[in-house]
Every structure is written in structure tokens, then in C-alpha cells.
Amino acid sequence: MLVSAKDMLNKAREGKYAVGQFNINNLEWTKAVLLTAQENNSPVILGVSEGAGKYMGGYKTIVGMVNGMLEDLNITVPVALHLDHGSYEGSLKVIEAGFSSVMFDGSHYKIEENIAKTTELVKIAEAKGLSLEAEVGSIGGEEDGVVGAGEIADAAECKLIADLGVTMLAAGIGNIHGKYPENWKGLDFTALAAIKEATGDVPLVLHGGTGIPEDMIKKAISLGVAKINVNTECQLSFAEGTRKYIEAGKDLQGKGFDPRKLLAPGFEAIKATVKEKMELFGSVNQA
């Protein structure tokens, strides 16, 4: 059964580890992440962007697939199904479809409007027992056409949003989506410490987890980050596994063209990436 991310993130914050949010793009992705979580006895958050939701046929399709897999694969670790960077309208749609967690990204609005919309969603999420993630200050890079410049969030604004009763807060500390450029300055830990001080016990979220060096990840966790989002890294592993299979001509041997065979190396590559991240984040055996 899908659960809210609230308990798993509060436990992670207290235990000084982080729960990974792994974005899913199709059945292979979903199955790979769920099986890896179960094998490593780790809580997990399945992230779905609005673009991926559309790609997979719609939110009800995703809810049906995920719920079916939890049952068929005997998944007993805590699993949250979470909308990633949702619009206000998108947030309402996934709540209706049966997601257990929502991120409303109001970071591109003026702070007053971000507060007004987040306040509405806090009420709805609380009434339904769902977890809600809010965002202050844009995260850099590009995700589904949304481009941000890697801003540093203002601690006072973070406090205003945290005080509304959100479950978790995403705040820009120099992190970006996608691959990090050569001249990236790294995470701003002074900003993170100030945000942590301003927001108290609200678990913090680090977006753009792909390509952040291990020592920075560990330091971010020590400063209150309890949820780390990974998307690009799984896509790169999947692409590499698939490319090697085709370049080796394996799709031309026997029934190598069968999608179950064709997609297997990419599937295994996602599993390996997810396991590596769970070990780094410290969520193994925390279910």
C-alpha cells in the first residue's frame, strides 16, 4: 500500500540519512526501483513529473501500475508515489488519481502567491493524509522544459513556507537538474545551514542529485537534507546499458529483439544505480 512520505522523512532526518526519490518513466523503471528498494530493505519515493505522467498515459495508469506491482511483487518496504515539480492544477489531479505525496512547485511565483497556493494544498493534503513538498527559489538546470538558474533560496522565505505546515521543503542551494557544468561552484553549505536554522525540523529536499560529489551529499545530509532526488543518473545508466547491447549486435542474435531481452541490460543498470544511491544516502535497512 502506498504511504505518505512524512514518517519516512522524519525518521531519516532524525537518523541522519536520506531517502532517495527516483523518478520513474515506464514499467521497467518502476519495477527496477521497487525491487531494489525491497532487496535493500530501504524506504523509497517514486517521483513522477507532469511530463512523465503524460508520457505514461496519465496519472490513473501510473497509480494502477504501481499499486499492482506493490501487491504482485510483494513489496513490503514503505513506498510513496510523489508528483515532482507539480503545478497547482497538476497537484489537484494527482491527489484525485491516488498519489500519496505531492510536490507543489510555486517557486516561480512571487512569495505571496506561493504562500497562498501552498496554504490551500496543505489543507487538502492534511485532510487526505498525504505528504506535501513545497519549493522556495528555483533549482537550476532544465527539467521537462522548466529552466532555473541555480539560485540560492532566502532563509526567511523558506521559514514562511515551512511554517505553513508542509511535510518537506526544497530549497535551492546551488544545485541544478541534469549534468553539472565544469565550472559549477558546488553546494552552498552556509545557505543550507541558515535554511535549516530558519525552518527547524522540516525535512529538507535536495533536487538535482545526479553528479553531486559524495562528500557534498554526506555533508548535506548532516545539515538536515532527508530526501534526495535522482533522475538523470538512472536515465544515463539505462541508455548506456541499452546502447552496449545493441552495439554488440545482441538484438540481431536469436530472439534478441524481444523487448524483454532488449530492455534487460538497461533495467539491470537502473537497479545498480539505485542500489549505489541507497548505500550513499544511508537508507539501506531503514525500512
C-alpha positions as CSV (number, residue, x, y, z in Angstrom):
1,M,0.0,0.0,0.0
2,L,1.3,3.5,-0.9
3,V,2.1,5.7,2.1
4,S,2.8,9.4,2.7
5,A,6.4,10.3,2.8
6,K,6.0,12.0,6.2
7,D,7.1,9.2,8.5
8,M,10.0,8.0,6.3
9,L,11.4,11.5,6.0
10,N,11.1,12.4,9.7
11,K,12.8,9.1,10.6
12,A,15.5,9.9,8.0
13,R,16.1,13.4,9.4
14,E,16.4,12.1,13.0
15,G,18.6,9.2,11.8
16,K,20.9,11.4,9.7
17,Y,20.3,9.6,6.4
18,A,18.2,10.5,3.3
19,V,15.5,8.7,1.4
20,G,16.0,8.7,-2.4
21,Q,13.3,9.9,-4.8
22,F,13.9,8.0,-8.0
23,N,11.9,9.3,-11.0
24,I,10.0,6.7,-12.9
25,N,9.4,6.8,-16.7
26,N,7.8,3.4,-17.5
27,L,7.2,-0.1,-16.3
28,E,10.9,-1.2,-16.3
29,W,11.8,1.9,-14.3
30,T,9.1,1.3,-11.7
31,K,9.9,-2.4,-11.3
32,A,13.6,-1.8,-11.1
33,V,13.3,0.9,-8.3
34,L,10.7,-1.2,-6.3
35,L,12.7,-4.4,-6.5
36,T,15.9,-2.6,-5.5
37,A,14.2,-1.0,-2.5
38,Q,12.8,-4.3,-1.4
39,E,16.2,-6.1,-1.8
40,N,17.9,-3.4,0.2
41,N,15.2,-3.0,2.8
42,S,15.0,0.7,2.0
43,P,12.1,3.1,2.0
44,V,11.7,4.8,-1.4
45,I,9.9,7.6,-3.1
46,L,8.8,7.2,-6.7
47,G,8.8,10.5,-8.5
48,V,6.7,11.4,-11.5
49,S,7.0,14.7,-13.3
50,E,3.9,16.0,-15.2
51,G,5.7,15.3,-18.5
52,A,6.4,11.7,-17.4
53,G,2.8,11.4,-16.3
54,K,1.6,12.4,-19.7
55,Y,4.1,10.1,-21.4
56,M,2.9,7.0,-19.4
57,G,-0.7,7.6,-20.3
58,G,-1.9,9.5,-17.3
59,Y,-1.9,9.5,-13.5
60,K,-4.5,6.8,-13.0
61,T,-2.5,4.5,-15.3
62,I,0.6,5.1,-13.1
63,V,-1.4,4.6,-9.8
64,G,-2.8,1.3,-11.2
65,M,0.6,0.1,-12.3
66,V,2.4,1.0,-9.0
67,N,-0.4,-0.4,-6.8
68,G,-0.5,-3.6,-8.8
69,M,3.3,-4.1,-8.5
70,L,3.3,-3.5,-4.8
71,E,0.9,-6.4,-4.5
72,D,2.3,-8.7,-7.2
73,L,6.0,-8.3,-6.3
74,N,5.2,-8.4,-2.5
75,I,6.8,-5.1,-1.8
76,T,6.7,-4.5,2.0
77,V,9.0,-1.5,2.4
78,P,7.4,1.9,2.6
79,V,6.7,3.4,-0.8
80,A,5.4,6.9,-1.6
81,L,4.2,7.9,-5.1
82,H,5.1,11.6,-5.5
83,L,4.4,14.3,-8.1
84,D,7.6,16.0,-8.9
85,H,7.6,19.8,-9.7
86,G,3.8,19.9,-9.9
87,S,1.7,22.9,-10.9
88,Y,-1.3,23.8,-8.7
89,E,-3.7,22.1,-11.2
90,G,-1.4,19.1,-11.6
91,S,-1.3,18.7,-7.8
92,L,-5.1,18.5,-7.6
93,K,-5.1,15.9,-10.4
94,V,-2.7,13.5,-8.8
95,I,-4.4,13.8,-5.5
96,E,-7.6,12.7,-7.2
97,A,-5.8,9.9,-9.1
98,G,-4.5,8.4,-5.9
99,F,-0.9,9.6,-5.4
100,S,0.3,9.5,-1.8
101,S,2.6,12.6,-2.0
102,V,2.7,15.8,-3.9
103,M,5.3,18.5,-4.7
104,F,3.8,21.8,-5.5
105,D,6.4,23.9,-7.1
106,G,5.4,27.5,-6.5
107,S,9.0,28.8,-6.7
108,H,8.4,30.8,-9.9
109,Y,5.5,32.8,-8.3
110,K,6.0,35.8,-6.1
111,I,6.3,34.6,-2.4
112,E,2.8,35.8,-1.6
113,E,1.2,33.7,-4.3
114,N,3.5,30.7,-3.4
115,I,2.2,31.0,0.2
116,A,-1.5,31.3,-0.8
117,K,-1.4,28.3,-3.1
118,T,0.7,26.2,-0.7
119,T,-1.7,27.0,2.1
120,E,-4.6,25.6,0.1
121,L,-2.7,22.4,-0.8
122,V,-1.6,21.9,2.9
123,K,-5.3,21.8,3.9
124,I,-6.2,19.3,1.2
125,A,-3.1,17.1,1.8
126,E,-3.7,17.1,5.6
127,A,-7.3,16.1,5.1
128,K,-6.3,13.2,2.9
129,G,-3.2,12.1,4.9
130,L,-0.8,12.9,2.0
131,S,2.6,14.5,2.3
132,L,3.3,17.8,0.6
133,E,6.6,19.2,-0.6
134,A,7.0,22.9,-1.4
135,E,9.8,24.8,-3.1
136,V,11.4,28.2,-2.5
137,G,13.8,29.7,-5.1
138,S,14.3,28.0,-8.4
139,I,16.5,24.9,-8.8
140,G,18.9,25.3,-11.7
141,G,19.1,23.4,-14.9
142,E,16.3,22.0,-17.1
143,E,13.6,19.5,-16.2
144,D,10.7,18.9,-18.5
145,G,11.2,22.3,-20.1
146,V,11.4,24.2,-16.8
147,V,14.7,26.0,-16.6
148,G,16.1,27.5,-13.4
149,A,19.5,29.3,-12.9
150,G,20.7,27.5,-9.7
151,E,19.5,30.2,-7.2
152,I,20.2,30.2,-3.6
153,A,16.9,30.3,-1.6
154,D,16.3,33.0,1.0
155,A,16.2,31.6,4.5
156,A,13.4,34.0,5.6
157,E,11.2,32.9,2.7
158,C,11.9,29.3,3.5
159,K,10.7,29.9,7.0
160,L,7.4,31.5,5.7
161,I,6.7,28.4,3.6
162,A,7.9,25.9,6.2
163,D,5.6,27.4,8.8
164,L,2.5,26.7,6.6
165,G,2.8,23.0,7.7
166,V,4.4,21.5,4.7
167,T,5.9,18.0,5.1
168,M,9.2,18.8,3.4
169,L,10.9,21.8,1.7
170,A,13.0,22.0,-1.4
171,A,15.3,25.0,-1.3
172,G,17.9,26.0,-3.9
173,I,21.5,25.8,-2.5
174,G,23.3,26.0,-5.9
175,N,22.1,22.6,-7.0
176,I,20.8,22.1,-10.6
177,H,19.0,19.5,-12.6
178,G,20.7,17.4,-15.2
179,K,24.5,17.2,-15.7
180,Y,26.6,19.7,-13.7
181,P,28.8,22.0,-15.8
182,E,32.6,22.1,-15.4
183,N,32.5,25.5,-13.7
184,W,29.9,24.5,-11.1
185,K,30.7,26.1,-7.8
186,G,29.3,23.3,-5.6
187,L,26.6,23.4,-2.9
188,D,26.4,26.4,-0.7
189,F,26.5,24.9,2.8
190,T,26.4,28.3,4.6
191,A,23.0,28.9,2.9
192,L,21.9,25.3,3.8
193,A,22.8,25.8,7.5
194,A,20.9,29.1,7.5
195,I,17.8,27.5,5.9
196,K,18.0,24.6,8.4
197,E,18.1,27.1,11.3
198,A,15.2,29.0,9.9
199,T,13.0,26.0,9.2
200,G,13.6,23.9,12.3
201,D,12.5,20.2,12.0
202,V,11.1,20.3,8.5
203,P,13.0,17.7,6.4
204,L,14.9,19.4,3.5
205,V,15.0,18.2,-0.1
206,L,17.9,18.2,-2.4
207,H,17.0,18.3,-6.1
208,G,19.4,17.5,-8.9
209,G,21.2,14.7,-7.0
210,T,23.0,13.4,-10.2
211,G,26.6,14.4,-10.2
212,I,26.9,15.9,-6.8
213,P,30.1,14.6,-5.2
214,E,29.7,12.0,-2.4
215,D,31.3,14.2,0.3
216,M,28.8,17.0,-0.5
217,I,25.9,14.6,-0.4
218,K,27.0,13.4,3.1
219,K,27.5,16.9,4.3
220,A,24.1,18.0,3.1
221,I,22.5,15.0,4.9
222,S,24.3,16.0,8.1
223,L,22.8,19.5,7.7
224,G,19.1,18.3,7.5
225,V,18.6,17.1,4.0
226,A,16.4,14.0,4.3
227,K,15.3,13.5,0.7
228,I,17.5,13.5,-2.4
229,N,16.1,13.3,-6.0
230,V,17.8,11.2,-8.6
231,N,16.6,11.1,-12.2
232,T,19.3,11.9,-14.8
233,E,21.7,9.3,-13.5
234,C,19.2,6.4,-13.9
235,Q,18.5,7.7,-17.5
236,L,22.2,7.7,-18.3
237,S,22.7,4.2,-16.9
238,F,19.7,2.9,-18.8
239,A,20.9,4.4,-22.1
240,E,24.4,3.1,-21.7
241,G,23.2,-0.5,-20.9
242,T,20.8,-0.4,-23.9
243,R,23.4,1.1,-26.2
244,K,26.0,-1.6,-25.4
245,Y,23.5,-4.4,-26.0
246,I,22.7,-3.0,-29.5
247,E,26.3,-2.1,-30.4
248,A,27.3,-5.7,-29.6
249,G,24.6,-6.8,-32.1
250,K,22.8,-8.8,-29.5
251,D,19.4,-7.7,-30.8
252,L,20.2,-9.5,-34.0
253,Q,21.0,-12.8,-32.4
254,G,18.2,-15.3,-31.8
255,K,15.3,-13.5,-30.3
256,G,17.4,-10.7,-29.0
257,F,14.9,-8.2,-30.4
258,D,12.3,-9.3,-27.8
259,P,11.7,-6.2,-25.6
260,R,12.2,-8.4,-22.5
261,K,15.7,-9.1,-23.7
262,L,16.4,-5.8,-25.3
263,L,15.5,-3.8,-22.2
264,A,17.0,-6.2,-19.6
265,P,20.6,-4.6,-19.6
266,G,19.1,-1.1,-19.1
267,F,16.8,-2.5,-16.4
268,E,19.8,-4.0,-14.5
269,A,21.7,-0.8,-14.9
270,I,18.9,1.2,-13.2
271,K,18.9,-1.3,-10.4
272,A,22.7,-0.9,-9.9
273,T,22.4,2.9,-9.9
274,V,19.5,2.9,-7.4
275,K,21.4,0.5,-5.1
276,E,24.5,2.7,-5.2
277,K,22.5,5.7,-4.3
278,M,20.6,4.0,-1.4
279,E,24.0,3.0,0.0
280,L,25.4,6.5,-0.3
281,F,22.2,8.1,1.2
282,G,22.3,5.6,4.1
283,S,18.7,4.3,3.6
284,V,19.6,0.6,3.3
285,N,17.9,-1.4,6.1
286,Q,16.0,1.6,7.3
287,A,12.6,0.4,6.1
